[in-house]
């Protein structure tokens, strides 16, 4: 019997034709062929307090030469499509996944797109039996990339894997593979830009592991600027280096290890004798990784640059979420253009990073200002300069105690209405402001503070007790502290996986600082129900979301020619400016009436933009993105497709049915809700539709038992909706089981086919 391919599904085409062709070409079914590979998590869509996952990206096939060395992507179609029908989708996936060979197939053959080999044909059709072997594709790849045998051995060095361990995500895999490839080609300065929460440390570990195991990089230095960053790295991602790994402490340089971790400040100092790094020879380290390398800018520039200049022959890899680009200092000027960027927008779109909603709170005195009376003195007897003070000056130059109290009250109200045990970070102007905020938050939450005195804590650089609680705050398993007030200590580097609220009550002018602060909330932790976070902004800091550089490619604007002059002079000026600012007198007033003028909630949309939008408007856009016209939607709704499936497809796009029902009414049919919010049609309740069906006298054509069933079905629809009556299993339930057995009911309609046809006609009448 000759098989008719036209009658086969896409899954049949894959199993009967494409997979056998790959196996015949020498691809190992277990280790090299991965079918239906889901490589994103699906965007987290948030409206109100509700969360759903969007559609995941999935490739039909990804072919690997070695584990985590992908060579080809294949998009399959059924045989009613042409051979090349899937090529554009495959090209899109290949671009995302950084895969060089792209194929489309309908089971008759393959359309091949070669993006790496220099030849006369970028695309060509080949037969099923002509699909290239793993070695064929690998040779073409290495030839196209000019990789010789010696370099090839390094490139093929395996990743580190352990059972139930972390497997690099697709973007981490790209960052690792590109870095290794650039290093074996001789590049000595490398910059990786990856959004906070996307696993930079895991990437660093896998790069170091492969180069170390290949024995081409024998001594490695990992630099960071916070103790907690180094300690987390040692305990987590770098743990496989136990035995050959050493944290440099107490200014002791022990040359007997292979992998070193250190703080910039732990191996440098103003006095020459404190420059411990110089106790190592200049050629001691052959690989240096600088974590959070944006921190090595301005005031800290002389610190890490001093170290890197000393070990100038080593390969140096800078890693950051926020490259520093100003007129005076530039990560790109030092490291070169990033070899890979995985942005916050990409991470949110893929569902690996938590999206955010923004609550912008406008306080009257912040907007309208406050001016003292002539000769007015503060609570300590100092005369207040006669100026107009607004939001930028509050808590830096002038303290209005009622304002701090109001902010603490609003934060508390938010937590009461959401989750009082949600980990929260309050960013304040300075340490003194953080202490006052702590006091007012304690007074606003006396019940929970009485249960545990660590409910609210100040975690700042000057407070030993607070710093000691930092690890408990970021540990998901520890319930306390819940609320942390801070100034700068928690703005970068800490891995606060379950932080659900970030409060901005400080003026932020630096885009780099803003992105780092936002990064404290971007982790997703499904185990602890952390899918998104809220930014509560009292200082208009979220205006920085509108900055064109907020989530774009970093742009180098390094303009000064004499870099040595900038390195030596600018940090000094910056430090002095901070000192002058900190010495300026701060005035304190109370008994000032403070109120909230306005408040609005904003969301991040699918294009990464912050928008103000109602749930109804958002759901309308999601529906229209799938069905551009009412006729198109009605055609789909009245097709044979089950209504539940149609609604689930809309939910994946961001249609919040349950929330819309809460807002408009639970008695309306889902069909009417969709038509109402997307196409501005007046909705009918289910009972109204049921009554209209009964008025048609349609049931009279059936016998007595069948009429009873149809009456019961329309009543069921009126009470519960359309989903139930589409399922034949409903006949096992009351009142149907009182009418007759499933077999008796089905036979009353002339058999199962007759019953299903009757249900189809009933749905048509309901939506006529």
C-alpha positions in Angstrom: 0.0 0.0 0.0 1.4 3.4 -1.0 1.4 5.9 1.8 -0.2 9.3 0.9 2.0 11.9 2.6 -0.8 14.5 2.2 -2.9 12.7 4.8 -0.1 12.7 7.4 0.2 15.2 10.3 3.4 17.1 10.9 4.3 14.8 13.7 4.0 11.8 11.3 6.2 13.6 8.7 8.8 14.0 11.4 8.7 10.4 12.7 8.4 8.7 9.4 10.7 10.8 7.1 12.8 13.5 8.8 14.1 11.6 11.8 15.0 8.5 9.8 16.8 10.7 7.3 18.9 12.2 10.2 19.7 8.9 11.7 20.7 7.5 8.2 23.1 10.5 7.9 24.9 9.5 11.1 23.2 11.7 13.7 22.9 10.0 17.1 19.3 9.8 18.1 20.0 9.9 21.8 22.8 12.5 22.1 22.7 14.7 19.0 19.1 14.9 17.8 16.8 16.9 20.1 13.2 17.1 18.9 10.6 19.8 19.9 13.1 21.8 21.9 11.5 24.5 24.0 14.2 27.2 24.6 12.2 30.0 26.3 10.0 29.9 29.3 7.2 32.1 28.0 6.8 35.7 28.9 5.3 36.4 32.3 2.2 38.6 31.7 0.9 40.5 34.7 -2.3 42.5 35.2 -3.5 43.4 38.7 -2.1 40.6 40.9 -2.8 37.9 38.2 0.0 36.2 36.3 0.0 33.9 33.2 2.8 32.6 31.0 2.9 33.5 27.3 3.7 31.2 24.5 7.1 29.5 24.6 9.4 29.4 21.6 10.0 25.8 20.3 12.2 24.5 17.5 11.1 21.2 15.8 14.7 20.0 15.8 18.1 21.2 17.1 21.1 19.1 16.1 24.2 19.1 18.3 27.7 18.2 17.3 28.7 17.9 21.0 26.6 18.7 24.1 25.9 22.5 24.0 27.5 22.9 20.6 24.5 23.3 18.3 25.0 23.1 14.6 21.6 23.0 12.9 18.0 23.9 13.4 15.2 22.2 11.4 11.6 23.4 11.0 9.2 20.7 9.9 5.9 21.1 8.1 3.3 18.7 6.9 3.3 17.6 3.2 0.6 20.1 2.2 3.3 22.7 2.5 6.3 23.2 0.3 9.8 22.1 1.3 10.9 25.6 2.1 7.7 26.7 3.9 9.4 26.6 7.3 12.6 28.3 6.4 11.8 31.8 7.6 10.7 30.6 11.0 13.9 28.4 11.2 16.0 31.5 10.3 14.4 33.4 13.1 15.1 30.7 15.6 18.7 30.3 14.2 19.4 34.0 14.7 18.1 33.8 18.3 20.1 30.6 19.0 23.2 31.6 17.1 23.1 28.4 15.0 24.9 28.4 11.6 22.9 25.8 9.5 19.2 26.1 8.9 16.8 23.6 7.3 13.1 23.3 6.4 11.4 20.1 5.4 8.0 18.7 4.4 9.2 15.1 4.3 10.1 15.2 0.6 13.6 16.7 1.1 15.3 19.7 2.8 15.9 23.3 2.0 19.3 24.1 3.4 20.4 27.7 4.4 24.2 27.9 5.1 25.1 31.0 7.0 28.8 30.3 7.6 30.5 28.5 4.6 31.7 30.7 1.7 30.3 29.2 -1.5 28.1 30.1 -4.4 24.9 28.8 -2.8 23.5 30.1 0.4 20.3 28.2 0.0 19.7 24.9 -2.0 17.3 22.0 -2.0 18.7 18.5 -1.1 17.1 15.1 -1.0 16.3 13.2 2.2 19.2 10.9 1.6 21.6 13.9 1.1 21.4 15.4 4.6 25.0 16.0 5.8 26.5 14.0 8.6 27.7 15.6 11.9 31.3 15.5 10.7 30.4 17.1 7.4 28.7 20.0 9.1 31.4 20.4 11.7 34.1 20.5 8.9 32.1 23.2 7.1 31.7 25.2 10.3 35.4 25.1 11.3 36.4 25.9 7.7 34.1 28.8 7.5 35.3 30.1 10.9 39.0 29.5 10.2 39.4 27.2 13.1 42.4 24.8 12.8 42.8 21.4 14.6 44.6 22.9 17.6 41.8 25.5 18.2 39.2 22.9 17.5 40.4 20.7 20.4 39.8 23.7 22.8 36.4 24.5 21.3 35.3 20.9 21.8 36.3 20.9 25.5 33.1 19.8 27.3 31.1 21.9 29.7 30.9 20.9 33.4 27.8 18.9 34.0 26.4 17.1 37.1 23.2 15.2 37.7 20.4 17.6 38.5 22.9 20.5 38.1 22.3 23.7 36.2 22.2 23.3 32.4 23.1 26.5 30.6 20.2 28.2 28.9 20.4 29.1 25.2 21.8 32.6 25.7 24.3 31.5 28.3 25.5 28.8 25.9 26.0 31.5 23.2 28.0 33.7 25.6 30.2 30.8 26.7 30.8 29.5 23.1 31.5 32.9 21.6 33.9 33.8 24.4 35.9 30.5 23.9 35.9 31.0 20.2 37.2 34.6 20.5 39.9 33.6 23.0 41.3 30.8 20.7 41.4 33.3 17.9 43.6 35.6 20.0 41.2 38.3 21.4 42.6 39.4 24.8 39.9 41.9 25.9 36.3 40.6 26.0 33.1 42.3 27.2 29.8 40.3 27.9 26.7 42.4 28.6 24.0 40.3 30.4 21.0 41.6 32.3 20.9 41.2 36.0 19.4 37.8 36.9 20.5 36.0 33.8 23.3 34.0 35.3 26.6 35.8 34.6 28.4 33.9 37.3 27.4 30.5 35.8 28.6 31.8 32.4 31.9 32.8 33.9 32.3 29.4 35.6 31.7 27.4 32.4 34.2 29.6 30.5 36.8 29.2 33.1 36.1 25.4 33.5 36.5 24.7 29.8 39.8 26.7 29.4 41.2 25.3 32.7 40.3 21.7 31.7 41.9 22.2 28.3 45.0 23.3 30.1 45.4 26.6 28.2 44.5 28.8 31.1 46.1 27.5 34.3 45.8 30.3 36.8 42.6 32.4 37.0 41.6 35.4 38.9 37.9 36.3 39.5 37.5 39.9 40.7 34.4 41.4 42.4 33.7 44.4 44.6 31.4 42.9 47.3 32.2 40.2 49.8 28.8 38.6 49.4 29.4 38.3 45.6 32.6 36.4 46.2 31.2 34.2 48.9 28.1 33.3 46.9 30.3 32.5 43.9 32.5 30.1 45.9 29.5 28.4 47.6 27.4 28.0 44.4 28.6 28.1 40.8 32.4 27.7 41.5 32.0 24.9 44.0 33.5 22.3 41.5 36.8 24.1 41.9 37.0 23.1 45.5 40.6 22.1 46.3 42.2 24.3 43.7 40.3 27.5 44.6 41.3 30.2 47.1 39.7 33.5 48.3 42.4 36.1 48.9 41.9 37.4 52.4 44.0 39.1 55.1 46.3 40.4 52.4 48.0 37.1 52.0 49.2 36.0 48.5 49.5 32.2 48.4 50.8 31.0 45.0 49.8 27.3 45.5 46.3 27.5 44.1 44.9 27.7 40.5 41.6 29.6 40.8 41.6 32.8 42.9 38.7 35.0 44.0 39.2 38.5 45.4 37.8 41.9 46.1 39.4 44.8 44.3 39.9 46.5 47.7 41.3 43.4 49.3 44.4 43.3 47.0 45.0 47.0 46.5 45.5 50.0 48.8 46.7 53.6 48.9 50.0 52.5 50.3 52.3 50.4 48.1 52.8 47.7 50.7 49.0 47.0 50.6 49.1 46.2 46.9 49.1 42.5 47.5 48.5 41.6 43.9 52.1 42.7 43.2 53.3 39.8 45.2 52.3 37.7 42.2 54.5 37.9 39.2 53.1 39.8 36.2 52.6 36.6 34.2 51.1 34.6 37.2 47.5 34.9 36.0 46.6 34.1 32.4 42.9 34.7 32.7 41.1 37.4 34.7 37.3 37.8 34.9 36.0 41.1 36.2 32.5 40.7 37.6 30.2 43.8 37.6 33.0 45.6 35.6 30.9 48.8 35.4 31.8 49.2 39.1 35.4 49.8 37.9 34.5 53.3 36.7 35.0 56.8 37.9 36.1 56.7 41.6 37.0 53.0 41.4 38.7 53.3 38.1 42.2 53.5 39.5 41.5 50.3 41.5 40.7 47.7 38.9 42.6 49.4 36.1 45.7 49.2 38.2 45.3 45.5 38.6 44.5 44.8 35.0 47.4 47.0 33.8 49.7 45.0 36.0 48.5 41.6 34.6 48.2 43.1 31.1 49.3 39.8 29.3 46.3 37.9 30.8 43.1 37.4 28.9 40.6 39.8 30.5 36.8 39.3 30.5 34.5 42.1 31.7 31.0 41.1 32.7 28.2 43.6 33.5 24.5 44.2 33.1 25.2 48.0 32.7 28.3 49.0 30.7 29.5 52.4 31.9 29.5 54.8 29.0 30.1 58.5 29.6 32.2 61.3 28.2 35.0 60.3 30.6 35.0 56.6 31.1 34.0 53.7 28.9 33.9 49.9 29.4 33.8 49.6 25.6 36.9 51.8 25.2 38.8 49.3 27.4 37.3 45.9 26.5 36.0 46.6 23.0 32.5 46.1 21.7 30.5 43.5 23.6 30.8 40.1 21.9 27.3 39.2 23.1 24.4 41.2 24.7 21.4 39.6 26.4 19.2 42.5 27.5 16.6 43.0 30.1 14.0 43.3 27.4 15.1 39.9 25.9 15.1 38.3 29.3 11.6 39.5 30.1 10.3 38.5 26.6 11.8 35.0 27.0 10.3 34.6 30.4 13.6 34.1 32.3 13.4 37.6 33.9 10.6 38.9 36.1 8.7 41.8 34.5 7.6 44.7 36.6 4.7 47.0 37.2 5.2 50.6 38.4 3.2 52.5 40.9 4.1 56.1 40.6 3.1 58.1 43.7 3.0 61.9 43.5 3.3 63.7 46.9 2.0 67.3 47.0 5.1 68.9 48.4 7.4 67.0 46.0 5.5 68.5 43.0 4.3 71.9 44.4 7.2 72.5 46.7 7.6 73.8 50.2 9.0 77.2 51.3 9.9 78.2 54.9 8.5 81.3 56.5 11.0 84.1 56.7 13.4 83.4 59.5 11.9 80.0 60.2 14.1 77.6 62.2 14.2 73.8 62.1 13.6 71.6 65.1 17.2 72.0 66.2 17.2 75.8 66.1 19.0 76.3 62.7 17.6 78.9 60.4 16.3 77.4 57.2 17.5 79.2 54.0 14.7 80.8 52.2 14.4 78.6 49.1 11.7 76.6 47.4 12.3 72.9 48.3 10.9 70.1 46.0 11.3 66.4 45.7 15.0 66.5 44.7 16.0 68.3 47.9 13.9 66.3 50.4 15.9 64.1 52.7 19.2 65.5 51.2 18.9 69.1 52.2 15.6 69.3 54.0 13.8 66.6 56.0 10.0 66.8 56.5 9.2 64.1 59.0 5.6 63.8 57.9 6.7 63.0 54.4 8.8 60.0 55.5 5.9 58.9 57.7 3.5 59.1 54.6 5.9 57.0 52.5 6.1 54.3 55.2 2.3 54.3 55.5 1.8 53.9 51.7 4.3 51.0 51.6 2.6 49.3 54.4 -0.9 49.7 52.8 0.5 48.1 49.6 1.9 45.1 51.5 -1.3 44.7 53.5 -3.3 44.5 50.2 -0.8 42.1 48.6 1.6 40.1 50.9 3.0 41.4 54.2 5.8 39.0 54.0 6.9 39.9 50.5 10.7 40.8 50.6 11.0 44.5 50.0 13.9 46.9 49.5 13.4 50.6 50.3 16.1 52.8 48.6 16.7 56.0 50.5 18.8 59.1 49.9 21.4 58.3 52.5 22.1 56.3 55.6 20.3 58.8 57.9 17.2 58.7 55.7 17.3 54.9 55.8 17.3 54.9 59.6 14.3 57.3 59.7 12.5 55.2 57.2 13.2 52.1 59.3 11.7 53.8 62.4 8.5 54.8 60.6 8.0 51.4 59.0 8.3 49.8 62.4 5.7 52.2 63.8 3.4 51.4 60.8 3.7 47.6 61.4 3.6 47.2 65.2 1.8 43.8 65.0 4.5 42.1 62.9 7.4 43.8 64.6 6.2 42.5 68.0 6.2 39.0 66.5 9.7 39.4 65.1 11.9 42.4 65.7 13.7 41.7 62.4 10.6 42.4 60.3 12.1 45.7 59.3 15.9 46.3 59.3 18.3 48.9 58.0 20.9 47.2 55.9 23.7 49.8 55.2 27.5 49.8 55.0 27.9 51.4 58.5 25.6 49.0 60.3 27.2 45.7 61.4 23.9 44.2 62.7 22.2 45.1 59.4 25.0 43.8 57.2 24.9 40.5 59.2 21.3 40.1 58.2 21.9 40.6 54.4 22.3 36.9 53.7 19.1 36.1 55.6 17.3 38.7 53.6 18.3 37.3 50.2 17.9 33.6 51.3 14.4 32.5 50.1 14.2 30.0 53.0 14.6 32.7 55.6 11.4 34.7 56.4 13.2 37.6 58.1 14.1 40.4 57.6 11.1 41.2 55.4 11.7 44.9 54.7 15.2 46.3 54.2 15.9 50.0 54.2 19.1 50.9 52.5 21.0 53.6 50.6 23.6 52.1 48.3 24.8 48.8 49.8 22.0 46.8 48.2 21.9 48.5 44.8 24.2 46.0 43.1 25.4 42.4 43.1 23.1 40.9 45.7 21.0 38.0 44.5 17.6 38.8 46.0 15.6 36.0 44.3 12.3 36.6 46.2 12.3 40.4 46.3 8.8 41.5 45.2 8.8 45.2 46.0 11.4 47.9 45.3 10.7 51.3 46.6 12.5 54.3 45.1 12.5 57.2 47.6 15.8 58.7 46.4 16.7 60.9 43.5 18.5 58.8 40.8 20.3 60.5 38.0 22.5 57.7 36.8 21.1 55.3 34.3 23.6 52.7 35.4 22.6 53.0 39.1 18.9 52.8 38.1 19.4 49.6 36.1 21.3 48.0 38.9 18.6 48.9 41.4 15.9 47.5 39.2 18.0 44.4 38.8 17.4 43.5 42.4 13.9 42.4 41.5 14.4 40.7 38.2 14.9 37.1 39.5 12.1 34.6 39.0 11.6 32.0 41.7 8.6 29.9 40.9 9.0 27.8 44.1 8.3 30.9 46.2 5.6 32.3 43.8 7.9 35.1 42.6 7.0 35.8 38.9 7.1 39.6 38.9 7.9 42.6 41.1 6.5 46.0 41.8 8.4 49.3 41.7 6.9 52.0 43.9 8.3 55.3 42.8 8.1 58.4 44.9 10.8 60.4 43.1 10.0 60.1 39.4 13.1 58.0 39.0 11.2 55.7 36.6 11.3 58.5 34.1 14.6 56.8 33.2 12.7 54.0 31.6 12.1 56.5 28.8 15.8 56.9 28.2 16.6 55.5 24.8 19.7 53.8 26.2 17.7 52.1 29.0 17.7 48.7 27.3 19.4 49.2 24.0 22.9 48.3 22.8 25.6 50.2 24.8 27.0 53.2 22.8 30.6 54.3 23.3 30.8 58.0 23.8 34.4 58.1 25.1 35.6 61.6 24.0 38.7 62.5 26.0 42.0 61.7 24.4 44.3 61.6 27.4 43.0 58.5 29.3 45.7 58.7 31.9 44.7 62.2 32.9 41.0 61.1 33.2 42.0 58.0 35.2 44.0 60.1 37.8 41.9 63.3 38.0 38.2 62.5 37.5 37.9 60.1 40.5 39.5 62.7 42.8 37.0 65.3 41.6 34.1 62.9 42.0 35.1 62.0 45.6 35.5 65.6 46.6 32.1 66.5 45.2 30.5 63.8 47.3 32.4 65.0 50.4 31.3 68.6 49.9 27.7 67.4 49.4 27.7 65.2 52.5 29.1 68.1 54.7 26.2 70.5 53.8 23.9 71.0 56.7 20.6 69.2 56.6 17.5 70.9 58.1 14.6 69.1 59.9 11.0 70.3 60.1 7.8 68.8 61.3 4.1 69.6 61.5 3.9 70.0 57.7 0.7 68.8 56.1 1.6 66.2 53.4 -0.8 64.4 51.1 -0.7 62.1 48.0 -1.8 64.1 45.0 -2.1 61.2 42.5 -1.2 57.6 41.9 -1.1 55.5 38.8 -0.2 52.0 37.9 1.9 51.2 34.8 3.0 48.0 33.2 5.7 46.9 30.9 4.3 45.8 27.5 5.5 43.2 25.0 7.8 45.8 23.4 9.5 46.6 26.7 7.7 50.0 27.1 6.1 51.3 30.2 2.4 52.0 29.6 -0.6 53.1 31.6 -3.4 50.8 30.6 -6.5 49.2 32.0 -7.1 45.5 32.2 -9.9 45.8 29.7 -7.8 47.8 27.2 -4.9 45.4 27.5 -7.1 42.3 26.9 -8.7 44.1 23.9 -5.3 44.6 22.3 -4.4 40.9 22.9 -7.6 39.7 21.2 -7.2 42.1 18.3 -3.6 40.9 17.8 -5.0 37.5 17.0 -8.4 38.4 15.4 -8.2 41.8 13.6 -11.9 41.9 12.8 -15.2 40.7 14.4 -15.9 38.5 11.4 -12.5 36.8 11.8 -13.3 36.1 15.5 -16.8 34.8 14.8 -15.6 32.5 12.1 -13.1 31.0 14.5 -15.7 30.8 17.4 -18.3 29.1 15.2 -15.9 26.5 13.8 -15.6 23.0 15.0 -12.8 24.0 17.4 -13.7 23.6 21.1 -14.4 27.0 22.7 -12.1 26.2 25.7 -9.1 25.8 23.3 -9.9 29.2 21.6 -10.0 30.9 25.0 -6.8 29.1 26.2 -5.0 30.4 23.0 -6.1 33.9 23.9 -5.0 33.5 27.5 -1.5 32.7 26.3 -1.5 36.1 24.6 -2.6 37.8 27.7 -6.4 37.7 27.9 -7.4 37.6 31.5 -10.8 36.0 31.4 -11.4 35.6 35.1 -10.4 39.2 35.8 -12.5 40.5 33.0 -15.5 38.5 34.4 -14.8 40.1 37.8 -14.8 43.6 36.2 -17.7 43.3 33.8 -19.8 40.4 35.1 -19.7 36.6 35.6 -23.1 36.1 34.1 -22.0 37.0 30.6 -20.9 34.4 28.0 -17.2 34.4 27.2 -18.2 35.1 23.6 -20.0 38.3 24.6 -17.2 39.4 26.8 -14.7 39.1 23.9 -17.1 40.9 21.5 -17.7 43.6 24.0 -14.2 44.6 25.1 -12.6 44.1 21.6 -15.3 45.0 19.2 -17.5 47.2 21.3 -20.6 45.0 21.0 -23.4 45.0 23.7 -23.0 41.7 25.7 -25.8 39.3 26.4 -26.0 37.2 29.6 -26.0 33.4 29.3 -29.6 33.3 30.5 -30.7 35.8 27.8 -29.0 33.6 25.2 -30.7 30.4 26.7 -34.1 32.1 26.6 -33.7 33.1 22.9 -32.8 29.5 22.1 -35.9 28.2 23.8 -38.0 30.7 21.9 -36.9 29.3 18.6 -38.9 26.1 19.2 -35.9 24.3 17.8 -36.1 21.3 20.1 -39.5 20.2 18.8 -37.9 18.1 16.1 -36.5 15.7 18.7 -38.2 12.8 20.5 -39.3 13.1 24.2 -36.0 11.8 25.8 -33.8 13.9 23.4 -35.9 17.0 24.2 -35.3 16.5 27.9 -31.6 16.2 27.3 -31.5 19.4 25.2 -33.5 21.3 27.8 -31.0 20.2 30.5 -28.1 21.1 28.2 -29.4 24.7 27.7 -30.0 25.0 31.4 -26.5 23.8 32.1 -25.2 26.4 29.6 -27.1 29.1 31.4 -25.6 28.2 34.7 -22.1 27.2 33.9 -21.2 28.3 30.3 -20.3 26.7 27.0 -17.4 24.5 28.0 -19.5 21.9 29.9 -21.9 21.1 27.1 -19.1 20.5 24.6 -17.9 17.5 26.7 -19.8 14.2 26.2 -18.7 13.2 29.7 -21.3 15.6 31.1 -23.9 12.9 30.4 -22.7 10.9 33.4 -23.7 13.8 35.7 -27.0 14.9 37.1 -29.6 15.8 35.9 -28.6 13.8 32.7 -28.0 10.5 34.7 -31.6 10.9 35.9 -32.9 11.0 32.4 -31.1 7.9 31.2 -27.7 6.2 30.8 -25.1 7.6 28.5 -25.9 4.9 25.9 -29.7 5.6 26.1 -29.1 9.3 25.7 -26.7 8.9 22.7 -29.1 6.4 21.0 -32.0 8.9 21.4 -30.0 11.1 18.9 -29.4 8.2 16.5 -25.9 7.3 18.0 -22.8 9.2 19.0 -22.4 11.0 15.6 -26.0 12.2 15.8 -25.5 13.4 19.4 -22.3 15.4 18.5 -24.1 16.9 15.5 -26.9 18.0 17.8 -24.4 19.7 20.1 -22.8 21.4 17.1 -26.3 22.7 16.0 -27.1 23.8 19.5 -23.9 25.9 19.7 -24.7 27.5 16.3 -28.2 28.5 17.6 -26.8 29.9 20.9 -24.4 32.2 18.9 -26.7 32.9 16.0 
